[in-house]
Structures are given as structure tokens and as C-alpha cells.
Amino acid sequence: MTKKPLRTEPKKRLYSLDALRGFDMFWITGGGLLAITISKMTGLDWLETQMHHVKWEGFRFQDLIFPLFMFISGVAIPFAIRSRIEKNIPPRKLIRKAFIRLVTLIVLGILYNGTFKNGFADGRIASVLGQIGIAYFFASLISVYFKSLQSLFIWLAAILTAIGIIQLLIPVPGIGAGVLTPEGCINGYIDRLLLPGRLYGKVFDPEGILCSISATGITLMGTLAGTILRKREKTDLQKVGWLFSAGVISVLLALLFSTFYPVIKSCWTSTFNLLAGGISFLLLSLFYLVIDHWGFKWWAFYFRVIGMNSIFVYLFTRIVDVKAITTFFLGWIINNTGAAGELILLAGNLAIIWLLLYYMYKKNIFFRV
């Protein structure tokens, strides 16, 4: 009896979107560590700096990786939901599916946190996957009932404005309003008050309650991008122009507002949404132009294979000790090449992960939530 694949992908997909998702996941699954190792070997200190999160306020490349994934998940919403609405599938079924996805991602996030391994007494409930699920659910809910670019933009503006008002104007008991520090931000106060279990930052959680609601903003920015890409009456270059313009405007607004409202990933300020979302718009416009319009796809195949099983590879690298597998096969080289051994180890990790994903790709096995 032949075992059925988890899910077979549809024949037509946006190649650039899968490639961009894979480019994003590459840095999570070992690309970042590889870049750090190369930077240490070559003295490129600026490269190593970009591979680490800022401690609190500011922005580096590493701070883009998670919001870029959320943006990409938003891009997929018009293709996944609008097409079904056009086929007269009842909204309640779409909402139910999004809710099941929300619950599944929250559970997988708790699993990723090691709660099942370490016990529930001090387990962490908030997670990257949970935040993706929450933001995707609310963005989907909005997309089911509000279809035009104008209405989506109004929702986006309302969310970003509301988060800004909450973070800057609502006082935290005993501290005051607008104190955007780990101890003083309202995000941490809400997490300490309502979120069970352990907080990642002890007094706040970067994937906490208000952060997850705020992240709906960048997911909705992705939904705007996906809506633009679905416009059949627009040419490819017009779509690229819209995406590029949206990116430039978002980045400029982030820089303008950051003079009094800092860019902080750990409490997911609206300026962080604008900056990360703006860069995501620019990256999507570039990938779409080069891959889907100009047709230069060969270079992106490596990333596409990763991008089509993103949730699987995220969990796989957490649960499976890939380093031990690489060492088992390549230890005789790694242990006898001195400083280059670390580079070979990391490259081997990436190769093993990619070959597994390539096998799944060839067998049409795709893990989707």
C-alpha cells in the first residue's frame, strides 16, 4: 500500500514567492551561522553584527527574518482565500480553516519551545509559530469581508495607529505612558498580567499578546502585496512599480515616525512594522521582477525547495540534531581541517537539510498547516 504524501502542491504557484520564503528560511536553518563563521574568518565584523538581533531599539538584518516570513504569509492570503471566495465557498468555512490553522500553529509553537520536553509548569506558551497563526487568522478574517485595496489599507492604518496609541499613550501602572523599555512597555505589562507560563524576556515576551496583534499589521501589508499581484488588469512592471513604491513609502514613514516612536522588534512597534514591511515590499518587488517577469529562475531553485516546506524545516532543525548527522558522515574531514572545520560542518548541515527537502520536493510531499 502506497503512503500518500502530506499534500500535493497545485501546478501553478508564484515562483518568486516560494523563492523569497526559502531565502528567508535559509538564514534560520543555518545560513546565519555560516555568515557569522565566514565573517570571523575574513574579518568582516559588519557582517557578523547584522547576523545578531539588536538588544532592544534599532534594526539589523537578523531583525528582518521573522517579519519577512509573516509578510510572505500575508501575500499568500489573497491567493488562498480570494480564489475560494470567487468559487462561492462560504466565508464561515474559510474562517474555520484559518482558526484551525491558528490552533495548530499555537500547539506546534509550544512543541517548538520544548514545553513537552521540559514540563508545563514553567513552559513558554508564546512562540514564533503562535504569533504567525494569530496574525494570519486576523488578516484572513479581514480579507474575507474586505476585498478592496482601499479597505485593506484602512484596516492597516487603523491597526498601526491603534498600536501606536496603546504603546505611547496608555499608562502602565507605577511606570507611566510611553516608556518603551523592557520593564516599562505596555506589552510586557499585558504579558505579565495575562500570559501564562514563562516569558522569553522574563518581564516581557517578544511574541506576546500585544506583539501578536501588532504583527497583524505586517501580515496585512503582505495581503496588500498579494492583492496587487492578483490584479489581472495590471502588467508585471506595473505591479513591480506598486510594490516598490509601497516599500519606499513605508520605509520613509518608519524613519519619519521613529524620531519620536522608536523601531523596536521586541515590543513590535508600529514603526517596526513599517520598516520591516517596507523592506519586505522591496524584496518582493525585486524577486517578482527577476524571477516571474524576467524569467531568471535557475538561481532561485535552491531557495524554492526550502520555501515550499518552510514549516517542516523550521520544526525539523529544532527537533533533529543535524549537526550530529553531519559529523557522523564528515567528522573525518571536519576534525582534520583546523579552522575550516567549522565552515565545512555548517555547509554540511545546509547540504543535508536541502537534500532532504529536495527529496520531499521530488516526491511531492509538502507539509502545510
Sequence and secondary structure as in RCSB ss.txt:
>XXXX:A:sequence
MTKKPLRTEPKKRLYSLDALRGFDMFWITGGGLLAITISKMTGLDWLETQMHHVKWEGFRFQDLIFPLFMFISGV
AIPFAIRSRIEKNIPPRKLIRKAFIRLVTLIVLGILYNGTFKNGFADGRIASVLGQIGIAYFFASLISVYFKSLQ
SLFIWLAAILTAIGIIQLLIPVPGIGAGVLTPEGCINGYIDRLLLPGRLYGKVFDPEGILCSISATGITLMGTLA
GTILRKREKTDLQKVGWLFSAGVISVLLALLFSTFYPVIKSCWTSTFNLLAGGISFLLLSLFYLVIDHWGFKWWA
FYFRVIGMNSIFVYLFTRIVDVKAITTFFLGWIINNTGAAGELILLAGNLAIIWLLLYYMYKKNIFFRV
>XXXX:A:secstr
     S    S   HHHHHHHHHHHHIIIIIHHHHHHHHHHHT HHHHHHTS  SSBS  GGGGHHHHHHHHHHH
HHIIIIIHHHHTT  HHHHHHHHHHHHHHHHHHHHHHTTHHHH STT B   HHHHHHHHHHHHHHHHHH  SHH
HHHHHHHHHHHHHHHHHHHS BTTTBSS  STTTSHHHHHHHHH  B  TTSS  TTSHHHHHHTHHHHHHHHHH
HHHHT TTS HHHHHHHHHHHHHHHHHHHHHHTTTS  BTTTT HHHHHHHHHHHHHHHHHHIIIIIIS   GGG
HHHHHHHTTHHHHHHHHHHS HHHHHHHHHHHHHTTSTTHHHHHHHHHHHHHHHHHHHHHHHTT     
